[in-house]
């Protein structure tokens, strides 16, 4: 029987390797189902059972962000998009405030993430039982790296909880049983931040470097991932929601009880450490960031931490591409807003409200930032072997009951470059759709933001913006400024960086969290409805672009800046304190 179990584990291990297809999440890692003694067997010199346990814990930890919120991107709960589906999709209940402590929103992760935290801790505690003769390419024992991977997963999980709920219970290395005392209070926001940052500092030098990653270790946590997590945590901690804008100023659970500008310096230093390390650089082509895997080493120089979603496929295309491409598939699940489209500048880098952009309201998509074409489908975009038609009655907005765009736009980002496909009927070829958590462009934006908040605009801040816009394909000028206004003061630079972040990171689960940590969500959600266009094609072939309102979003200030702790957790734990106004 034991021999049968061992063979089963080995087969599962092979199936779980990151070069294989992603498996469905398991409630409990396989190793735990067959007892910890077998999962962490002192006689298993190769650590096969333990690796099965760790890889399954990876799967429990990381989520695939593509259409993850009831079939939609989380960004459809921000001002960048709306769900195309009829009725009230799960993501719309978030953007319209239709949730409570008893009816949590579709992004509630409390129970799932604490389960994953426990399983990561099991690995951390028990892996030392396993001899593991494997070495890293630099000669260091692999066991230390695997243990640090689990510590990263746990720290990352804690951060996901903290940015949603504020301070949460920190469990350390204790593995509690059902008979143990679980009446634990929440740790303060400060304690949580310090814990996560210290974990990142402690593990980074025992992890693989980016240069050590190969086809066999593709997708594993690296030193760069630990550094990127630290930088992100410190950026959030320095941001207005937690640093000076605490929704309950004296409540240490919901943020710091004072403002300290030096928190921005810590965030800037953490991002600069990644830049100075030199392990990552911008990809030459914006779209390749999302369709090129990192293995072999050097194939994708930009991604730092990601979840592999399987072999080449076309799920993102079939879920989100325009609906008129019926033979290839296109369900048009995501409708980007006019609000997002208007945020993209001209191809000379000027905002479309600037006369220097020469923006034409009757031909609004010409001479625009090339990232717009790679982020959003608009009427006239080239896809497969025809132009997209989002005017009323067009192939991609046919009317009737078929799911279709509500704004005249569809999401384009993450999709393969299929514009030149000429087969008839058109079809997709497989594309990698790894979900990227950290990439170098994000690190650069973190650095620019933190440095500007600490000491104002500087040449280093400007150089980040130049680099991103140069890669994007923005036209240059004699001064190589790529349309970045010169001589900006701190507030103007703040607004510029925020907009650059919005368009560079669209649909990557950044905007939704950014407007919260910047504490502008109430303004963004409540100031005006989200907008789209009603395109009418005249009998003479002229297009009329008519603005329309598509959704009125709701944000209760300050209640909704943090999620409610699930009611089930509050009633079973006398020491669990609920977030304000929930």
Secondary structure, 3 states (H helix, E strand, C coil): CHHHHHHHHHHHHHHHCCCCCCCCCCCCCHHHHCCHHHHCCCCCCCCHHHHHHHHHHHHHHCCCCCCCECCECHHHHCCCEEECCCCCCHHHHHHCCCCCCCCCCCCCCHHHHHHHHHHHHHHHHHHHHCCCCCECCCCCEHHHHHHHHHHHHHHHHHHHHHHHHCCCCCCCCCCCCCCCCCCCCCCCHHHHHHHHHHHHHHHHHHCECHHHCCCCCCCCCEHHHHHHHHHHHHHHHHCCCCCCCCCCCCCCCCCCCCCCCHHHHHHHHHHHHHHHHCCCCCCCCCHHHHCCCCCCCCCCCCEEEEECCCCCECHHHHHHCCCCCCCCCCCCCEEECHHHHHHCCECCCCCCCCHHHCCCCCCCCCCECHHHHCCEECCCCEECCEECCCCCCCCCCCCCCCCCCCCCCEECCCCCCCCCCCCCCCCCCCECCCEEEEEHHHHHHHHHHHHHHHHCCCHHHHHHHHHHHHHHCCCCCCCCCCCCCCCCCHHHHHHHHHHHHHHHCCCCCCHHHHHHHCCCHHHHHHCCCEEEEEEEECCCCCEEEEEEEEECCCCCCCHHHCCCCCHHHHHHCCCCCCCCCC
